[in-house]
Amino acid sequence: MHRRHPELDPQLLSETDEQRQLRTVLRDFYAETSGVEELREQPATPRGYDEALWARLAREIGVHGLAVPEEYGGSGFTFAELAVALEESGRALYRGPLLPTVALAAHALLLSGDRTACERYLPRIADGTLTATVAGFEAGRFDAGEPGVAAERGSGGWVLRGHADFVLDGAGADLVLVRAGTPAGPRLFACEPAPGSCRRAPRRVLDETRRQALVEFRGAPATAVGTADGAEDVVAATLDIGRAALAAEQVGGSGHALDATVAFVAQRHQFGRPIGSFQAIKHRLADVLVALEAARSASVYATVCAAVASPHLPTAACAAAVVCSDTFRLATAEYVQLHGGIGFTWEHPAHLYVRRARAAEVLFGTADQHRARLLGLVGHPAA
């Protein structure tokens, strides 16, 4: 039977003055530094993103430490402020590994309750000198009998063997938090990959703005993080935070697609008038706007649930994943089609947003998987 939980304070759903100011600063920052040409040039760099820009985001604006407590070198804000940053990064299609480092790895460390690990890694995440990711967090890996990653005790401590595929920023991250099997069950480990004990092979993926890799552990030294009996709860909560973070990105990307399309149809003329004045175009853009408002509502609710550690987070995160993915798909499809011939060209940025939208749809589970999970969370008898 589904149990009702206390409702959230509606005031938490409204944007604060500080959050509005942060949004303005970031939008101006990305407009100045992350244009279309920068998006094209960055894939040729070793890490696939501008490392100087990454450092500026951390040190000048403090993005990386927004949701990190002050005792670990952060600003002591909440996930709500981080979501603003993620939305603006999604709007600009920023290539840096904010999602795996700041949303996934940082929160996995915090959720683990391991002070030693937090003191070792979070200050460097907050100041931008450490990039991090997670591996082996896919639900059901051990239940399905897949090899995944296994941890065993060596003469000098824990070592990892096995592989994890399609790891976000897996080829370059300085730290990998790994969910690995042990004789006592799955547990969380921190691994700083070294060439001799860890092979990392970049994967060719649809969304080139978000790199992924196959990571093979060959006796890689690792340190246990948190407790053995709490590992699965940490993994589940981290994935829900990742879904909320991704939803914020998708809202930002959808907003860019709509704004860019509205601007284009206002200046593109046919038959002596802007094509945006045609009723059919108005209807299509209105549909995108309605979908975007629904997505923004779902994203904000998931964000607040993550910020206050609400028990509603699993439900809110799954709902946001479904709604925001559908909206991003619609917005990017119209972005391409309503730009006409130019929208289909390699030179136009629309295809980059289409690729991000398609890849994001399956990043933390498909829409059908989220819907099935929602049935179980709300106590549906068929779940």
C-alpha atoms as one frame of an Amber mdcrd trajectory, in Angstrom:
protein
   0.000   0.000   0.000   1.370   3.428  -0.912   1.911   5.658   2.089   1.392
   9.400   1.822   4.262  11.633   2.880   4.090  15.209   4.167   3.675  17.698
   1.330   6.456  20.097   0.387   6.220  23.782   1.224   4.904  25.406  -2.008
   7.254  28.351  -1.483  10.180  26.062  -2.205   8.932  25.751  -5.783   9.482
  29.461  -6.466  12.817  30.749  -7.690  14.699  32.860  -5.151  16.472  36.140
  -5.858  19.834  34.390  -5.497  18.826  31.738  -8.012  17.649  34.374 -10.502
  20.938  36.222 -10.140  22.868  32.985 -10.664  20.842  32.261 -13.800  21.579
  35.708 -15.210  25.293  35.433 -14.506  25.528  31.978 -16.076  23.491  32.854
 -19.144  25.731  35.835 -19.816  28.819  33.727 -19.153  27.804  30.998 -21.585
  26.716  33.526 -24.210  30.206  35.006 -24.052  32.203  31.780 -23.961  30.171
  28.922 -25.486  29.092  29.868 -28.958  28.567  27.528 -31.887  32.191  27.764
 -32.996  33.413  26.795 -29.539  31.119  23.755 -29.640  32.752  22.656 -32.878
  36.336  23.244 -31.757  36.224  21.536 -28.368  35.921  17.907 -29.587  39.482
  18.192 -30.905  40.863  18.883 -27.420  42.147  15.935 -25.332  39.270  16.091
 -22.836  36.600  17.213 -25.295  35.899  20.458 -23.457  37.644  23.728 -22.613
  39.530  23.062 -19.369  40.175  26.771 -18.802  36.429  27.390 -18.991  35.865
  24.518 -16.548  38.247  26.181 -14.085  36.530  29.544 -14.481  33.120  28.033
 -13.751  34.501  26.572 -10.541  36.560  29.506  -9.314  34.816  32.602 -10.620
  31.192  31.501 -10.286  31.519  28.570  -7.876  29.270  26.207  -9.838  31.050
  23.024  -8.804  30.672  23.708  -5.097  27.090  24.960  -5.061  25.651  21.811
  -3.471  28.798  20.887  -1.515  28.703  21.691   2.238  31.039  24.404   3.480
  32.897  21.912   5.658  34.044  20.193   2.454  35.051  23.372   0.644  31.742
  24.147  -1.043  29.285  27.032  -0.874  26.756  25.219   1.281  23.753  25.812
  -0.975  21.451  22.999  -2.157  20.630  20.992  -5.242  18.136  23.749  -6.151
  20.986  26.145  -6.934  22.904  23.447  -8.758  19.835  22.727 -10.898  19.853
  26.341 -12.084  23.449  25.883 -13.216  22.603  22.592 -14.916  19.644  24.121
 -16.735  21.810  26.917 -18.096  24.547  24.448 -19.071  21.937  22.403 -20.927
  20.698  25.524 -22.665  24.223  26.294 -23.873  25.026  22.622 -24.541  28.085
  22.974 -22.322  30.505  20.072 -22.859  32.219  19.932 -19.456  31.462  16.912
 -17.204  29.217  18.742 -14.744  26.629  15.949 -14.698  28.983  13.081 -13.754
  31.254  15.141 -11.489  28.996  17.543  -9.623  25.622  15.817  -9.763  26.491
  12.107  -9.623  29.897  11.597  -7.982  29.669  14.467  -5.487  26.234  13.386
  -4.297  27.249   9.732  -4.117  30.053  10.753  -1.763  27.722  12.861   0.367
  25.056  10.159   0.491  27.624   7.556   1.537  28.215   9.386   4.811  31.923
   8.558   4.562  33.652  11.614   6.036  37.120  10.438   5.072  36.161  10.074
   1.417  34.276  13.374   1.449  37.230  15.223   2.984  39.575  13.678   0.429
  37.608  14.346  -2.735  34.872  16.969  -2.310  37.155  20.010  -1.818  38.888
  19.207  -5.114  35.553  18.711  -6.864  34.386  22.065  -5.508  37.452  23.972
  -6.695  37.432  22.338 -10.136  40.714  20.442  -9.841  39.127  16.961  -9.746
  36.733  15.442 -12.259  34.781  12.368 -11.229  32.171   9.922 -12.438  30.291
   6.792 -11.410  30.411   3.290 -12.894  28.352   0.145 -12.498  25.344   2.020
 -11.114  22.944   0.448 -13.597  19.984  -1.135 -11.841  19.800  -4.905 -11.930
  23.370  -5.560 -13.102  24.101  -8.167 -10.432  20.601  -9.605 -10.477  20.917
 -10.189 -14.217  24.086 -12.170 -13.733  26.249  -9.793 -15.774  29.929  -9.784
 -14.859  30.132  -6.058 -14.186  32.858  -5.178 -11.685  33.962  -7.365  -8.783
  36.046  -6.329  -5.795  38.449  -8.658  -4.050  40.931  -8.221  -1.247  44.548
  -8.133  -2.320  47.715  -7.962  -0.271  47.501  -4.178  -0.137  43.742  -3.805
   0.146  40.788  -3.899  -2.245  41.305  -4.309  -5.993  38.742  -4.146  -8.796
  38.349  -6.495 -11.746  35.804  -6.438 -14.541  34.350  -3.705 -16.705  31.748
  -0.982 -16.868  30.563   0.324 -20.217  29.312   3.708 -21.405  30.687   5.472
 -18.345  30.160   9.234 -18.520  33.548  10.950 -18.943  35.008   7.505 -18.278
  38.121   8.078 -20.379  39.227  11.200 -18.554  37.738  11.345 -15.057  40.305
  11.554 -12.253  38.071   9.581  -9.873  35.620   6.759 -10.550  33.105   5.725
  -7.898  32.343   2.100  -8.676  29.525  -0.153  -7.576  31.262  -3.519  -7.387
  30.251  -6.960  -6.221  31.840  -8.496  -3.129  31.203 -11.827  -1.375  28.959
  -9.881   1.014  27.067  -8.120  -1.762  27.469  -4.918  -3.803  29.522  -2.106
  -2.308  30.770   1.333  -3.334  34.483   1.903  -4.056  36.619   4.897  -4.980
  39.190   4.264  -7.700  41.719   6.702  -9.137  42.481   4.971 -12.454  46.100
   4.314 -13.394  47.178   3.119 -16.875  48.743  -0.083 -15.545  45.631  -1.338
 -13.809  42.808   0.320 -15.699  42.121   0.500 -19.426  39.780   3.204 -20.663
  38.499   3.137 -24.229  36.350   6.003 -25.547  33.095   4.918 -27.148  31.696
   6.449 -30.298  28.319   7.787 -29.200  25.490   9.747 -30.785  25.960  12.783
 -28.545  29.538  13.930 -29.049  29.070  16.706 -26.490  28.911  14.098 -23.711
  31.763  11.602 -23.896  31.429   8.020 -22.671  33.894   5.149 -22.370  34.406
   1.484 -21.633  36.376   1.177 -18.385  38.161  -2.125 -17.733  39.523  -2.729
 -14.240  42.531  -5.065 -14.159  43.401  -5.296 -10.502  42.895  -1.563  -9.984
  43.500  -0.451  -6.360  40.364   0.911  -4.710  39.096   2.149  -1.370  35.749
   1.155   0.091  33.348   4.081   0.511  30.581   4.050   3.098  29.146   0.895
   4.591  28.354  -2.384   2.882  24.692  -2.432   3.914  24.052   1.118   2.668
  25.570   0.862  -0.807  22.401   0.045  -2.711  20.496   2.922  -1.102  23.324
   5.293  -2.069  23.279   4.054  -5.661  19.484   4.354  -5.951  19.433   7.860
  -4.478  22.342   8.966  -6.665  20.550   7.793  -9.803  17.407   9.705  -8.809
  19.479  12.833  -8.274  21.039  12.196 -11.680  17.555  12.007 -13.229  16.579
  15.295 -11.593  19.828  16.863 -12.811  19.313  15.586 -16.346  15.728  16.874
 -16.332  17.020  20.369 -15.531  19.461  20.110 -18.445  16.656  18.991 -20.756
  14.503  21.954 -19.763  17.399  24.268 -20.593  17.973  22.626 -23.963  14.256
  22.751 -24.765  14.172  26.431 -23.863  17.019  27.178 -26.239  15.343  25.239
 -29.051  12.071  27.129 -28.608  13.679  30.568 -28.295  15.924  30.026 -31.314
  12.987  28.818 -33.410  10.739  31.701 -32.408  13.487  34.165 -33.324  13.991
  32.467 -36.688  10.311  32.359 -37.747   9.968  36.026 -36.805  12.618  37.100
 -39.313  12.184  34.446 -42.064   9.751  35.730 -44.707   7.575  33.934 -47.264
   4.845  35.473 -49.407   5.787  38.876 -48.080   5.374  38.186 -44.355   7.154
  36.369 -41.472   6.456  32.657 -41.456   5.791  32.980 -37.725   2.541  34.743
 -38.600   1.155  31.590 -40.238  -1.428  29.830 -38.119   0.135  26.382 -38.565
   3.506  27.626 -37.301   1.856  29.327 -34.323   0.094  26.102 -33.352   3.290
  24.058 -33.489   5.221  26.531 -31.374   2.344  26.788 -28.913   2.469  23.013
 -28.477   6.175  23.248 -27.660   5.551  26.047 -25.148   2.826  24.072 -23.369
   5.078  21.012 -23.217   7.980  23.124 -21.944   5.897  24.570 -19.101   4.867
  21.051 -18.067   8.488  19.923 -18.208   9.633  22.911 -16.171   7.041  22.113
 -13.494   8.115  18.471 -13.338  11.772  19.450 -13.208  11.281  22.023 -10.445
   9.363  19.530  -8.302  12.089  16.900  -8.717  14.722  19.544  -7.955  13.045
  20.569  -4.712  12.615  16.932  -3.680  16.347  16.419  -4.204  17.225  19.640
  -2.386  15.313  18.724   0.780  15.924  14.952   0.597  12.191  14.319   0.292
  10.895  10.742   0.232   8.968  11.835  -2.879  12.227  12.040  -4.876  12.005
   8.620  -6.598   8.507   9.389  -7.899   9.348  12.969  -8.834  12.584  11.985
 -10.578  10.923   9.302 -12.698   8.060  11.623 -13.656  10.509  14.370 -14.599
  12.574  11.920 -16.657   9.532  10.981 -18.737   8.080  14.469 -19.189  11.352
  16.294 -19.824  12.623  13.677 -22.275   9.423  13.886 -24.311   9.559  17.681
 -24.309  13.208  17.834 -25.367  12.493  15.441 -28.227   9.547  17.577 -29.409
  11.380  20.885 -29.044  14.437  19.729 -30.972  12.334  18.162 -33.724  10.577
  21.483 -34.282  13.927  23.276 -33.979  15.132  21.388 -37.047  11.927  21.326
 -39.081  10.851  24.948 -38.629  14.303  26.164 -39.641  13.708  24.577 -43.021
  16.712  23.595 -45.127  19.309  25.263 -42.899  18.093  23.269 -39.908  19.223
  20.030 -41.541  22.783  21.179 -42.220  25.930  20.223 -40.351  26.825  23.888
 -39.885  23.693  24.701 -37.906  23.727  23.778 -34.178  20.252  22.206 -34.246
  21.597  18.711 -34.888  23.767  18.950 -31.757  20.664  19.516 -29.642  18.842
  16.685 -31.420  21.719  14.344 -30.577  21.746  15.468 -26.954  17.971  14.949
 -26.730  18.077  11.434 -28.167  21.010  10.329 -26.019  19.554  11.812 -22.836
  16.344   9.811 -23.291  18.093   6.596 -22.300  20.852   7.861 -20.036  19.339
   6.721 -16.732  16.711   4.371 -18.086  14.122   4.543 -20.845  10.726   6.202
 -20.560   9.054   2.776 -20.411  11.323   1.756 -17.530  10.500   4.953 -15.666
   6.769   4.424 -16.189   7.029   0.853 -14.916   8.899   2.035 -11.851   6.291
   4.724 -11.242   3.580   2.072 -11.177   5.429   0.295  -8.396   6.144   3.503
  -6.471   2.488   4.537  -6.396   1.357   1.054  -5.384  -0.401   0.064  -8.584
  -1.665  -3.536  -8.233  -0.316  -4.479 -11.674   3.241  -3.379 -10.821
